[in-house]
Amino acid sequence: MSTGGADGRRLVVLAGPTAVGKGTVCQWVRDNHPEVWVSVSATTRAPRPGEVDGSTYHFVDHDEFSRLVATGQMLEHAVVHGVNSYGTPRRPVEQALADGRPALLEIDLQGARQVREAMPEALFVFLAPPSWDELVRRLVGRGTEDAEERARRLRTAQDELAAQDWFDTTIVNESVAAAGENLVELLLDPPPVPADRRVTP
Ligand code: 5GP
């Protein structure tokens, strides 16, 4: 895969704590900017009501997920919140970049670290909540997790918030459209690659 020059920065990785609105912001980009290619991850988690196989996620069982990893078909993968596996299918990312399209991945911090190993010139964007209280309010408000799962996700969120400095830039998710616009600006006109991350002269 080409990771050099302008190509490398065409890949944008969005990460951030649970319930901050990563999925909603990515959906906004899908709906409003078809020129941006948005990755569909594979996961072993069960679909939530309204989620569509092949569109929200590729929902696979544990055996299929292991097979995808073992055969090198995942760009990155991780167990998230201690239970389910999530991963980015490699080939569609390579195809989007080969087609010259800006590409967006929405993944967790472990996955972001793996992508940075493989593609140091990619742009890493942290989506932050306006405040911790607002994050808790959003997680409780969406009502898709039970109390135990919420507690687990909030523990992960604390670690993820502490890792914010690792990212190239932060977007505070005050409103979906504003955060989405901000993200699209970065996808279409990325800032230069820092000198210590350049893989081509
Ligand atoms: P959810 O179960 O709420 O859809 O997602 C849980 C977490 O999994 C989120 O933090 C999300 O960023 C992360 N995630 C989704 N897709 C991927 C992926 O392909 N790779 C990794 N590493 N994490 C993912």
Residues whose N, C-alpha, C, O or C-beta is under 5 A from the ligand:
A	BS01	5GP	G16 S41 A42 H77 A78 V80 Y86 G87 T88 E106 I107 D108 G111
